[in-house]
């Protein structure tokens, strides 16, 4: 069963302008299925998971590219970065000859970015469009197109409202395509296999992590912190590793598409990246597995239900941007007086505040901190309170109440 991905429009548009399109994302989010589904019949496909092809690509890139000339999909390009300079030469030759087929020559996928992206940016600068695919979005599952989320332009587009039990079942199940059509009894087996594959293939093969047992402990400790400020000292202590190791391993989670770091908002751009981020796992099903919430009922009633609610919402809002081919201009706000705003969206120079509340009850006090943004002397757009309230209503002249199941 193929579920249409909302990235298709932006991807095809870029194909008319760029010679290389690179699709990154965590393992099992559906990158290969997506590309093979939208590819024209003349486009070949080769996967570097095949060891024979991988060795050919690494040892004799010219021979590999003569066997698989463009237009071609090369799956898991991170296994053979040696191809990238030769791809560049083929593109430059096609451009020099003013070939009408110099756009869309190579479609590349990569499940890991930490070794791949340096080679891509060095070899293919100006020639490559980079896209990031996450798990299936709520709108994709409903067969609805998306647009980048902004409070004042939000529309449910016919998505059906569900109650808290069904919503938390979605949160607990996760968004990997391979889990969507499975029964609840397959949930444990799927994530057992996923984590084993991730640790064994990606972490060990591509990063040379020495102690896989400790990395798994780190993975569980990190998942337990989803939706929270990232304290590396505490994380290192719980995983029994050093703080520099915790930072290094966190970069692995981020660059492999499993985790997302949300940084605080400052007008000083340099100050943003040295401040404490908030950590979110990009798939709530994986986070639930790692933290041993083995049923949706236990998750919805548990101590982490609020953190999982916020994590799911952040992931959906990210998908609305990334699956539109855009970077997500997301931050959070926190000041010395401990006034906080869960999410700030800075879009076209306008700030949009967003709060997340698991409760179905709407209270104006939940958005009381929105007023602190006036100190930035920037245009302020509409805000949103995303909750389990069943209705989309105006709370104030500039703030919408948005039901989370309709994102």
TASUL-V746470 format. One record per residue. N is the residue number from 1. RES is the residue in one letter. SS is DSSP state (H for helix, E for strand, L for the rest). Layout:
N|RES|SS ; N|RES|SS
//
This chain:
1|X|L ; 2|X|L ; 3|X|L ; 4|X|L ; 5|X|L ; 6|X|L ; 7|X|L ; 8|X|H ; 9|X|H ; 10|X|H ; 11|X|H ; 12|X|H ; 13|X|H ; 14|X|H ; 15|X|H ; 16|X|L ; 17|X|L ; 18|X|L ; 19|X|L ; 20|X|E ; 21|X|E ; 22|X|E ; 23|X|E ; 24|X|E ; 25|X|L ; 26|X|L ; 27|X|L ; 28|X|L ; 29|X|L ; 30|X|L ; 31|X|H ; 32|X|H ; 33|X|H ; 34|X|H ; 35|X|H ; 36|X|H ; 37|X|H ; 38|X|H ; 39|X|L ; 40|X|L ; 41|X|L ; 42|X|L ; 43|X|L ; 44|X|E ; 45|X|E ; 46|X|E ; 47|X|E ; 48|X|L ; 49|X|L ; 50|X|L ; 51|X|H ; 52|X|H ; 53|X|H ; 54|X|H ; 55|X|H ; 56|X|H ; 57|X|H ; 58|X|H ; 59|X|H ; 60|X|L ; 61|X|H ; 62|X|H ; 63|X|H ; 64|X|H ; 65|X|H ; 66|X|H ; 67|X|H ; 68|X|L ; 69|X|L ; 70|X|L ; 71|X|L ; 72|X|E ; 73|X|E ; 74|X|E ; 75|X|E ; 76|X|L ; 77|X|H ; 78|X|H ; 79|X|H ; 80|X|H ; 81|X|L ; 82|X|L ; 83|X|H ; 84|X|H ; 85|X|H ; 86|X|H ; 87|X|H ; 88|X|H ; 89|X|H ; 90|X|H ; 91|X|H ; 92|X|H ; 93|X|H ; 94|X|H ; 95|X|H ; 96|X|H ; 97|X|L ; 98|X|L ; 99|X|L ; 100|X|L ; 101|X|L ; 102|X|L ; 103|X|L ; 104|X|L ; 105|X|L ; 106|X|E ; 107|X|E ; 108|X|E ; 109|X|E ; 110|X|E ; 111|X|L ; 112|X|L ; 113|X|L ; 114|X|L ; 115|X|L ; 116|X|H ; 117|X|H ; 118|X|H ; 119|X|H ; 120|X|H ; 121|X|H ; 122|X|H ; 123|X|H ; 124|X|L ; 125|X|L ; 126|X|L ; 127|X|L ; 128|X|E ; 129|X|E ; 130|X|E ; 131|X|E ; 132|X|E ; 133|X|L ; 134|X|L ; 135|X|L ; 136|X|L ; 137|X|L ; 138|X|H ; 139|X|H ; 140|X|H ; 141|X|H ; 142|X|L ; 143|X|L ; 144|X|L ; 145|X|L ; 146|X|L ; 147|X|L ; 148|X|L ; 149|X|L ; 150|X|L ; 151|X|H ; 152|X|H ; 153|X|H ; 154|X|L ; 155|X|L ; 156|X|L ; 157|X|L ; 158|X|L ; 159|X|L ; 160|X|L ; 161|X|L ; 162|X|L ; 163|X|L ; 164|X|H ; 165|X|H ; 166|X|H ; 167|X|H ; 168|X|H ; 169|X|H ; 170|X|H ; 171|X|H ; 172|X|H ; 173|X|H ; 174|X|L ; 175|X|L ; 176|X|L ; 177|X|H ; 178|X|H ; 179|X|H ; 180|X|H ; 181|X|L ; 182|X|L ; 183|X|L ; 184|X|H ; 185|X|H ; 186|X|H ; 187|X|H ; 188|X|H ; 189|X|H ; 190|X|H ; 191|X|H ; 192|X|H ; 193|X|H ; 194|X|H ; 195|X|H ; 196|X|H ; 197|X|H ; 198|X|H ; 199|X|H ; 200|X|H ; 201|X|H ; 202|X|H ; 203|X|H ; 204|X|H ; 205|X|H ; 206|X|H ; 207|X|H ; 208|X|L ; 209|X|L ; 210|X|L ; 211|X|L ; 212|X|H ; 213|X|H ; 214|X|H ; 215|X|H ; 216|X|H ; 217|X|H ; 218|X|H ; 219|X|H ; 220|X|H ; 221|X|H ; 222|X|H ; 223|X|H ; 224|X|L ; 225|X|L ; 226|X|L ; 227|X|L ; 228|X|E ; 229|X|E ; 230|X|L ; 231|X|L ; 232|X|H ; 233|X|H ; 234|X|H ; 235|X|H ; 236|X|H ; 237|X|H ; 238|X|H ; 239|X|H ; 240|X|L ; 241|X|L ; 242|X|L ; 243|X|H ; 244|X|H ; 245|X|H ; 246|X|H ; 247|X|H ; 248|X|H ; 249|X|H ; 250|X|H ; 251|X|H ; 252|X|H ; 253|X|H ; 254|X|H ; 255|X|H ; 256|X|L ; 257|X|L ; 258|X|L ; 259|X|E ; 260|X|E ; 261|X|E ; 262|X|E ; 263|X|L ; 264|X|E ; 265|X|L ; 266|X|L ; 267|X|L ; 268|X|L ; 269|X|H ; 270|X|H ; 271|X|H ; 272|X|H ; 273|X|L ; 274|X|L ; 275|X|L ; 276|X|L ; 277|X|L ; 278|X|E ; 279|X|E ; 280|X|E ; 281|X|E ; 282|X|L ; 283|X|L ; 284|X|H ; 285|X|H ; 286|X|H ; 287|X|H ; 288|X|H ; 289|X|H ; 290|X|H ; 291|X|L ; 292|X|L ; 293|X|L ; 294|X|L ; 295|X|L ; 296|X|H ; 297|X|H ; 298|X|H ; 299|X|H ; 300|X|H ; 301|X|H ; 302|X|L ; 303|X|L ; 304|X|L ; 305|X|H ; 306|X|H ; 307|X|H ; 308|X|H ; 309|X|H ; 310|X|H ; 311|X|H ; 312|X|H ; 313|X|H ; 314|X|H ; 315|X|H ; 316|X|H ; 317|X|H ; 318|X|H ; 319|X|H ; 320|X|H ; 321|X|H ; 322|X|H ; 323|X|L ; 324|X|L ; 325|X|L ; 326|X|L ; 327|X|L ; 328|X|L ; 329|X|L ; 330|X|E ; 331|X|E ; 332|X|E ; 333|X|E ; 334|X|E ; 335|X|L ; 336|X|L ; 337|X|L ; 338|X|L ; 339|X|L ; 340|X|E ; 341|X|E ; 342|X|E ; 343|X|E ; 344|X|E ; 345|X|E ; 346|X|E ; 347|X|E ; 348|X|L ; 349|X|L ; 350|X|E ; 351|X|E ; 352|X|E ; 353|X|E ; 354|X|E ; 355|X|E ; 356|X|E ; 357|X|L ; 358|X|L ; 359|X|L ; 360|X|L ; 361|X|L ; 362|X|L ; 363|X|L ; 364|X|H ; 365|X|H ; 366|X|H ; 367|X|H ; 368|X|H ; 369|X|H ; 370|X|H ; 371|X|H ; 372|X|H ; 373|X|H ; 374|X|H ; 375|X|H ; 376|X|H ; 377|X|L ; 378|X|L ; 379|X|L ; 380|X|E ; 381|X|L ; 382|X|L ; 383|X|E ; 384|X|E ; 385|X|E ; 386|X|E ; 387|X|E ; 388|X|L ; 389|X|L ; 390|X|L ; 391|X|L ; 392|X|L ; 393|X|E ; 394|X|E ; 395|X|E ; 396|X|E ; 397|X|L ; 398|X|L ; 399|X|E ; 400|X|E ; 401|X|E ; 402|X|E ; 403|X|E ; 404|X|H ; 405|X|H ; 406|X|H ; 407|X|L
//
